[in-house]
Amino acid sequence: MPAPESPLALTRRARRIERVLAETYPDARCELDFDDPFQLLVVTVLSAQTTDKRVNAVRPTLFAAYPDARAMAAADRETLEGIVGPLGFFRAKTESLLKLSAHLVEHHDGQVPARLDDLVKLPGVGRKTANVVLGNAFDVPGITVDTHFGRLARRFGWTEETDPVKVEHAVGALFPKRDWTMLSHHLIWHGRRRCHAQKPACGACPVARWCPAYGAGVLTGCSDPEAAFVPNPPDIDVDTPALREAKDEAGIEDCVPGEGDPVDGGLPAVTLPCLGGGPAVDLSTLRGPMVVNLWASWCGPCREEMPVLQEFHATPGDEVPVLGVDFQDPNTGLAIEQLAERGVTYPSVADTEAVLKAEPLRATALPLTALVDEDGVVVRVLPMELESVGELEALARPHPLHPARGRVGPPRCGADALRRGGAGRRAAADRACPRHAFPPRAGLLPRRLAGPG
């Protein structure tokens, strides 16, 4: 029986997990759209019992009609119910918004207070909502204990508490206060993308080696918590008559060899066979703009994002192809079957020996997407599940606020982060725009990915 973990060991392990999650999700952020503290407060209240995506869909209509607390406090109830109706529980949510707005007008001159004690006194606002607003609108560190955060804190062995307030205090004691807000984002992103409630993807988890709950979920492709992946048996077939037939029936394209010379910062000089037959590809000779996506048949999040990549690949006129890499997959037949089921036609090469664990991709968890520019340079690595074509576009779009740095980043960084936060500080904006091992360069992709100048 292992010895109990000392408080010091627990703190060190917890901070190691957070560092790895920060590297895994460099673009983690609040996934609710907002322009000011009032908007964030409202959308957070509306997000109960629904998804952030649905809230974001009604947000433009809601704030076009009611841009501030005074306008919303005077709103017609039926009209407001009609706007928030798609979110469910619309009568209760309408009541909360009306009372909340009236309270802000009466007690705070229509402004959202920047103190926890004041926020939790607002109708319909608890500590979770208050910490979301403080951390993301005012840059006041706070821990947001939602269902994902609480579940992961317990799985990681950081606490056994189930009460959100006790979880908040127990986890907060393990980390510097300045890290609380980003810690919340990292755990929530990990909970949504890999460490699911019912079927956590333990085999695709970057922190498996430090997780005492390792093995509770899907372990396919990984049997040793000391490594994210384990070697496959040698001589896995990737080109047989049966695989060729399955590939042809699915309409999957053949791989296209590159024609360039290896470049610094480019894909590694390894030649991988085309999955299901076709020309082998030396990755170092590929030139973009293109998207390279690492996946495996055993990776649940990989399956979920395949339609996003297919839609991106098939959009006419963009000329930004997708190349899949079936990574350390012991069952190539199942892999092609999965591509067919998900309607994927872009080609894939097979990395059966996991050579892409090396630089520059450093594949230690799936899914993973790399953006390659026209010179063949890997300008960005995205170790995350892509949920929409729009998300991929935003992540690949050159950042308009830092042209001199040549950054490629999400639209909520730098000065934009300050604008969204109202009273934000430069340090918080810098944390929202993390540095990458390979500094991205502007002008990555033309047309749709490049976005407006």
C-alpha positions as CSV (number, residue, x, y, z in Angstrom):
1,M,0.0,0.0,0.0
2,P,1.6,3.3,-1.1
3,A,2.4,5.9,1.6
4,P,0.0,8.8,2.0
5,E,0.9,11.8,-0.1
6,S,2.4,14.6,1.9
7,P,1.0,18.1,1.6
8,L,4.3,19.2,-0.2
9,A,4.1,16.3,-2.6
10,L,0.5,17.0,-3.4
11,T,1.2,20.7,-4.1
12,R,4.1,19.8,-6.4
13,R,2.1,17.2,-8.2
14,A,-0.9,19.6,-8.6
15,R,1.3,22.3,-10.0
16,R,3.0,19.9,-12.4
17,I,-0.4,18.9,-13.7
18,E,-1.3,22.6,-14.2
19,R,1.9,23.3,-16.0
20,V,1.3,20.5,-18.5
21,L,-2.4,21.5,-19.0
22,A,-1.2,25.1,-19.6
23,E,1.1,23.8,-22.4
24,T,-1.6,21.5,-23.7
25,Y,-4.3,24.2,-23.9
26,P,-2.4,27.4,-24.6
27,D,-5.6,29.1,-25.9
28,A,-7.8,28.2,-23.0
29,R,-10.2,31.0,-22.2
30,C,-13.8,31.7,-21.2
31,E,-15.8,30.2,-24.0
32,L,-18.7,32.6,-23.4
33,D,-18.5,35.7,-25.7
34,F,-18.8,39.1,-24.1
35,D,-17.7,42.7,-24.6
36,D,-18.0,44.1,-21.0
37,P,-18.7,43.0,-17.5
38,F,-22.5,43.3,-17.8
39,Q,-22.5,41.0,-20.8
40,L,-20.4,38.4,-19.1
41,L,-22.5,38.5,-16.0
42,V,-25.7,38.0,-18.1
43,V,-24.4,35.2,-20.3
44,T,-23.0,33.4,-17.4
45,V,-26.4,33.4,-15.7
46,L,-27.9,32.2,-18.9
47,S,-25.4,29.4,-19.3
48,A,-26.9,27.3,-16.6
49,Q,-28.4,24.0,-17.9
50,T,-27.3,24.8,-21.5
51,T,-24.2,25.0,-23.6
52,D,-21.9,28.0,-24.1
53,K,-22.4,27.7,-27.8
54,R,-26.2,28.2,-27.5
55,V,-25.7,31.2,-25.3
56,N,-23.3,32.7,-27.8
57,A,-25.9,32.2,-30.5
58,V,-28.5,34.4,-28.8
59,R,-26.1,36.9,-27.4
60,P,-26.0,39.3,-30.4
61,T,-29.8,39.6,-30.4
62,L,-30.1,40.0,-26.7
63,F,-27.6,42.8,-26.3
64,A,-28.7,44.6,-29.4
65,A,-32.0,44.9,-27.7
66,Y,-30.8,45.5,-24.1
67,P,-27.2,46.8,-24.2
68,D,-27.0,47.7,-20.5
69,A,-28.6,47.0,-17.1
70,R,-31.0,50.0,-17.4
71,A,-32.3,48.8,-20.7
72,M,-32.7,45.2,-19.5
73,A,-34.4,46.3,-16.3
74,A,-37.1,48.0,-18.4
75,A,-37.4,45.1,-20.8
76,D,-40.8,43.7,-21.8
77,R,-41.0,40.2,-20.1
78,E,-42.5,38.5,-23.1
79,T,-40.0,39.9,-25.5
80,L,-37.1,38.9,-23.3
81,E,-38.6,35.4,-22.9
82,G,-38.7,35.1,-26.6
83,I,-35.0,35.9,-27.0
84,V,-33.8,33.5,-24.3
85,G,-36.4,30.8,-25.1
86,P,-33.9,28.6,-27.0
87,L,-31.8,28.2,-23.9
88,G,-34.4,26.4,-21.8
89,F,-35.9,27.4,-18.4
90,F,-36.7,30.7,-20.2
91,R,-39.2,31.9,-17.6
92,A,-36.9,31.4,-14.7
93,K,-33.9,32.9,-16.6
94,T,-36.0,35.9,-17.7
95,E,-37.0,36.5,-14.1
96,S,-33.4,36.3,-13.0
97,L,-32.3,38.8,-15.6
98,L,-35.0,41.3,-14.8
99,K,-34.2,41.1,-11.0
100,L,-30.5,41.2,-11.6
101,S,-30.7,44.2,-13.8
102,A,-33.0,46.1,-11.5
103,H,-30.7,45.4,-8.6
104,L,-27.7,46.7,-10.5
105,V,-29.6,49.9,-11.4
106,E,-30.9,50.4,-7.9
107,H,-27.7,49.6,-5.9
108,H,-24.8,50.0,-8.3
109,D,-25.9,52.7,-10.7
110,G,-26.2,50.1,-13.4
111,Q,-22.6,48.9,-13.2
112,V,-21.4,45.5,-12.3
113,P,-19.5,45.6,-9.0
114,A,-15.9,44.2,-8.9
115,R,-16.1,42.7,-5.4
116,L,-17.0,39.1,-4.6
117,D,-19.1,40.2,-1.6
118,D,-21.2,42.5,-3.8
119,L,-21.5,40.1,-6.7
120,V,-22.9,37.2,-4.6
121,K,-25.7,39.5,-3.3
122,L,-27.0,39.9,-6.8
123,P,-30.2,37.9,-7.6
124,G,-29.3,34.6,-9.2
125,V,-25.5,35.0,-8.7
126,G,-23.5,32.5,-6.7
127,R,-19.8,32.1,-6.1
128,K,-19.2,30.3,-9.4
129,T,-20.8,33.1,-11.5
130,A,-19.1,35.7,-9.4
131,N,-15.6,34.2,-9.9
132,V,-16.2,33.9,-13.7
133,V,-17.0,37.6,-13.8
134,L,-14.1,38.6,-11.5
135,G,-11.5,36.6,-13.3
136,N,-12.5,37.3,-16.8
137,A,-14.0,40.8,-16.7
138,F,-11.9,42.4,-13.9
139,D,-8.7,40.3,-13.8
140,V,-9.4,39.5,-10.2
141,P,-8.1,35.9,-9.6
142,G,-10.9,33.5,-8.8
143,I,-11.6,29.7,-9.0
144,T,-14.6,28.7,-11.0
145,V,-15.9,25.4,-9.6
146,D,-18.3,24.1,-12.2
147,T,-19.0,20.4,-12.8
148,H,-15.9,19.9,-14.9
149,F,-13.6,21.6,-12.4
150,G,-15.0,19.7,-9.4
151,R,-14.8,16.3,-11.2
152,L,-11.2,16.8,-12.2
153,A,-10.1,18.2,-8.9
154,R,-11.4,14.9,-7.3
155,R,-9.9,12.7,-10.0
156,F,-6.5,14.4,-9.6
157,G,-6.7,13.7,-5.9
158,W,-6.5,17.4,-5.0
159,T,-9.5,17.1,-2.7
160,E,-12.3,14.7,-1.7
161,E,-14.8,17.5,-1.1
162,T,-18.0,17.7,-3.2
163,D,-19.2,21.1,-1.9
164,P,-18.1,23.7,-4.5
165,V,-17.1,26.2,-1.9
166,K,-14.9,23.6,-0.1
167,V,-13.4,22.5,-3.4
168,E,-12.6,26.2,-4.2
169,H,-10.8,26.7,-0.9
170,A,-9.0,23.3,-1.0
171,V,-7.7,23.7,-4.5
172,G,-6.9,27.4,-4.0
173,A,-4.5,26.5,-1.2
174,L,-2.4,24.5,-3.7
175,F,-1.8,27.3,-6.2
176,P,-0.6,30.9,-6.1
177,K,-3.6,33.2,-6.3
178,R,-2.4,34.8,-9.5
179,D,-2.9,31.4,-11.3
180,W,-6.5,30.8,-10.1
181,T,-8.3,32.1,-13.2
182,M,-6.2,30.3,-15.8
183,L,-6.2,27.1,-13.7
184,S,-10.0,27.2,-13.9
185,H,-9.9,27.5,-17.7
186,H,-7.3,24.7,-18.0
187,L,-9.3,22.2,-16.0
188,I,-12.6,23.1,-17.7
189,W,-11.1,22.8,-21.1
190,H,-9.5,19.4,-20.2
191,G,-12.8,18.2,-18.7
192,R,-14.7,19.2,-21.9
193,R,-12.2,17.8,-24.3
194,R,-10.6,14.7,-22.7
195,C,-11.5,14.0,-19.1
196,H,-15.2,13.4,-19.7
197,A,-17.6,12.4,-17.0
198,Q,-18.6,9.0,-18.4
199,K,-15.8,8.0,-20.6
200,P,-12.6,9.9,-19.9
201,A,-10.0,9.5,-22.6
202,C,-7.2,8.3,-20.4
203,G,-5.2,7.0,-23.4
204,A,-5.1,10.5,-24.8
205,C,-4.4,12.3,-21.5
206,P,-1.2,14.4,-21.2
207,V,-1.3,14.2,-17.4
208,A,-2.0,10.5,-17.0
209,R,1.3,9.8,-15.2
210,W,0.3,12.2,-12.4
211,C,-3.3,11.2,-12.1
212,P,-4.4,8.7,-9.4
213,A,-7.6,8.1,-11.3
214,Y,-5.7,6.9,-14.4
215,G,-7.5,3.9,-15.8
216,A,-11.0,5.0,-15.0
217,G,-11.6,5.7,-18.6
218,V,-10.6,4.6,-22.1
219,L,-7.0,3.2,-22.1
220,T,-6.7,2.0,-25.6
221,G,-3.4,3.0,-27.0
222,C,-1.9,3.5,-23.5
223,S,-1.2,1.0,-20.8
224,D,1.6,2.7,-18.9
225,P,0.8,5.9,-16.9
226,E,4.5,6.8,-17.2
227,A,4.0,7.5,-21.0
228,A,1.2,8.9,-22.9
229,F,1.5,6.2,-25.6
230,V,3.1,2.7,-25.8
231,P,4.8,1.1,-28.7
232,N,2.7,-0.8,-31.2
233,P,3.6,-4.4,-32.3
234,P,6.0,-4.3,-35.3
235,D,5.0,-4.7,-39.0
236,I,1.5,-3.3,-38.8
237,D,-0.1,-3.5,-42.3
238,V,-1.2,-0.2,-43.8
239,D,-1.4,-1.3,-47.4
240,T,-3.3,-4.5,-48.2
241,P,-5.8,-5.4,-50.9
242,A,-8.6,-5.2,-48.3
243,L,-7.5,-1.8,-47.0
244,R,-7.2,-0.5,-50.6
245,E,-10.7,-1.7,-51.3
246,A,-12.1,-0.1,-48.2
247,K,-10.3,3.1,-48.9
248,D,-11.6,3.3,-52.5
249,E,-15.1,2.6,-51.4
250,A,-14.9,5.4,-48.8
251,G,-13.7,7.9,-51.5
252,I,-10.6,8.7,-49.5
253,E,-8.0,10.6,-51.5
254,D,-4.5,9.3,-52.2
255,C,-1.6,11.0,-50.4
256,V,0.4,13.6,-52.4
257,P,4.2,13.6,-52.0
258,G,5.8,16.9,-51.4
259,E,8.4,18.6,-53.7
260,G,10.3,20.9,-51.4
261,D,13.5,20.6,-49.4
262,P,13.7,20.3,-45.6
263,V,13.5,23.7,-43.8
264,D,14.3,24.8,-40.3
265,G,11.2,24.6,-38.2
266,G,9.4,22.4,-40.7
267,L,7.9,18.9,-40.4
268,P,10.5,16.2,-39.5
269,A,12.4,14.3,-42.3
270,V,10.5,11.1,-42.0
271,T,8.8,9.1,-44.7
272,L,5.4,7.7,-43.7
273,P,3.3,5.3,-45.8
274,C,-0.1,6.3,-47.1
275,L,-2.9,4.7,-45.1
276,G,-4.7,2.2,-47.3
277,G,-2.1,2.4,-50.1
278,G,-0.8,5.1,-52.3
279,P,2.4,7.2,-52.5
280,A,4.5,7.4,-49.3
281,V,5.2,11.0,-48.0
282,D,8.4,12.6,-46.7
283,L,6.8,15.1,-44.3
284,S,9.8,17.5,-44.6
285,T,9.1,18.1,-48.3
286,L,5.5,19.2,-47.7
287,R,4.6,22.8,-48.4
288,G,1.5,24.7,-47.2
289,P,-0.6,26.3,-46.6
290,M,-2.0,23.1,-45.1
291,V,-3.4,21.5,-41.9
292,V,-1.8,18.4,-40.5
293,N,-4.0,16.5,-38.0
294,L,-2.9,13.6,-35.8
295,W,-5.6,11.2,-34.9
296,A,-6.2,7.5,-34.0
297,S,-9.2,5.2,-34.1
298,W,-8.9,4.7,-30.3
299,C,-9.1,8.5,-29.7
300,G,-12.7,9.6,-29.0
301,P,-12.1,13.4,-29.3
302,C,-10.4,12.7,-32.7
303,R,-13.6,11.1,-34.0
304,E,-15.6,14.1,-32.9
305,E,-13.5,16.7,-34.7
306,M,-13.2,14.8,-38.0
307,P,-16.3,16.4,-39.5
308,V,-14.8,19.8,-38.8
309,L,-11.6,19.0,-40.6
310,Q,-13.5,17.4,-43.5
311,E,-15.7,20.5,-43.9
312,F,-12.6,22.7,-43.8
313,H,-10.8,20.4,-46.4
314,A,-13.8,20.3,-48.7
315,T,-14.7,24.0,-48.8
316,P,-14.3,25.0,-52.5
317,G,-11.7,27.6,-53.4
318,D,-9.7,27.7,-50.2
319,E,-6.9,25.5,-51.4
320,V,-5.9,24.6,-47.8
321,P,-5.8,20.8,-47.7
322,V,-5.9,18.6,-44.7
323,L,-3.5,15.7,-44.2
324,G,-4.3,13.2,-41.5
325,V,-1.7,11.2,-39.6
326,D,-3.0,7.9,-38.1
327,F,-0.9,8.0,-35.0
328,Q,0.3,4.8,-33.4
329,D,-2.9,2.9,-34.4
330,P,-2.8,-0.9,-34.0
331,N,-5.9,-1.4,-36.1
332,T,-5.6,0.2,-39.5
333,G,-8.7,-1.5,-40.8
334,L,-10.7,0.0,-38.0
335,A,-9.1,3.4,-38.8
336,I,-10.2,3.4,-42.4
337,E,-13.7,2.2,-41.3
338,Q,-13.8,5.2,-38.9
339,L,-12.9,7.6,-41.7
340,A,-15.7,6.2,-43.8
341,E,-18.2,6.5,-41.0
342,R,-17.3,10.1,-40.4
343,G,-17.4,11.0,-44.1
344,V,-13.7,11.8,-44.3
345,T,-12.1,12.0,-47.8
346,Y,-8.8,13.8,-47.0
347,P,-5.8,11.5,-47.1
348,S,-3.9,10.1,-44.1
349,V,-0.4,8.7,-43.7
350,A,0.3,6.2,-40.9
351,D,2.8,6.8,-38.1
352,T,2.7,3.4,-36.6
353,E,6.0,3.9,-34.6
354,A,5.1,7.3,-33.2
355,V,8.0,9.1,-34.7
356,L,6.1,12.4,-34.4
357,K,6.5,12.4,-30.6
358,A,9.7,14.3,-31.4
359,E,10.0,18.0,-32.3
360,P,8.4,20.0,-33.6
361,L,5.0,18.3,-33.0
362,R,5.8,16.7,-29.7
363,A,2.8,14.5,-30.0
364,T,2.1,13.3,-26.4
365,A,-1.7,13.5,-26.6
366,L,-4.4,13.4,-29.2
367,P,-6.0,15.0,-31.1
368,L,-3.3,17.4,-32.3
369,T,-3.4,19.8,-35.3
370,A,-0.4,21.5,-36.9
371,L,-0.6,24.6,-39.2
372,V,2.1,24.6,-41.9
373,D,2.8,27.7,-44.0
374,E,3.7,28.0,-47.6
375,D,7.4,27.7,-46.8
376,G,6.8,24.4,-45.0
377,V,7.3,25.8,-41.5
378,V,5.2,24.6,-38.6
379,V,3.8,27.9,-37.4
380,R,1.4,26.6,-34.8
381,V,0.6,23.4,-32.9
382,L,-2.9,23.0,-31.5
383,P,-3.1,20.2,-28.9
384,M,-6.9,20.4,-28.6
385,E,-10.1,19.1,-30.1
386,L,-11.5,21.5,-32.8
387,E,-15.2,22.0,-32.3
388,S,-16.0,24.1,-35.4
389,V,-14.5,25.4,-38.6
390,G,-14.9,28.9,-37.2
391,E,-12.7,27.9,-34.2
392,L,-10.0,26.6,-36.6
393,E,-10.2,29.8,-38.6
394,A,-9.9,32.0,-35.5
395,L,-6.9,30.0,-34.1
396,A,-5.1,30.3,-37.5
397,R,-5.9,33.9,-38.2
398,P,-2.9,36.3,-37.9
399,H,-3.3,38.4,-34.8
400,P,-4.2,41.9,-35.8
401,L,-2.8,43.5,-32.7
402,H,0.8,42.3,-32.9
403,P,1.9,42.5,-36.5
404,A,5.5,43.2,-35.5
405,R,5.7,40.0,-33.5
406,G,4.1,38.0,-36.3
407,R,1.8,36.3,-33.8
408,V,-0.9,33.9,-34.9
409,G,-3.4,33.7,-32.1
410,P,-7.0,33.6,-30.9
411,P,-9.1,36.8,-31.1
412,R,-9.1,37.3,-27.4
413,C,-5.5,38.3,-26.6
414,G,-3.5,41.4,-25.9
415,A,-5.4,44.7,-26.1
416,D,-8.6,42.8,-27.0
417,A,-8.4,40.9,-23.7
418,L,-8.1,44.3,-21.9
419,R,-11.1,45.7,-23.8
420,R,-13.2,42.6,-22.9
421,G,-12.0,42.8,-19.3
422,G,-12.7,46.5,-18.8
423,A,-10.3,47.0,-16.0
424,G,-7.8,44.5,-17.2
425,R,-4.1,44.7,-16.6
426,R,-1.3,44.1,-19.1
427,A,0.0,41.1,-17.2
428,A,-3.3,39.3,-17.5
429,A,-3.4,40.0,-21.2
430,D,0.0,38.5,-21.6
431,R,-1.1,35.4,-19.8
432,A,-4.0,35.2,-22.3
433,C,-1.5,35.2,-25.2
434,P,0.9,32.5,-24.3
435,R,4.2,32.0,-26.1
436,H,4.8,28.9,-28.1
437,A,7.8,26.8,-28.7
438,F,7.8,27.7,-32.3
439,P,6.9,31.4,-32.6
440,P,4.1,31.6,-35.2
441,R,4.4,33.9,-38.2
442,A,1.8,36.1,-39.7
443,G,0.3,35.4,-43.1
444,L,0.0,31.7,-42.4
445,L,-3.0,30.9,-44.7
446,P,-4.7,32.7,-47.5
447,R,-8.4,33.5,-48.0
448,R,-10.6,32.0,-45.3
449,L,-7.9,31.3,-42.7
450,A,-6.1,34.6,-43.2
451,G,-9.2,36.5,-42.3
452,P,-9.6,40.2,-42.5
453,G,-6.4,42.2,-42.3
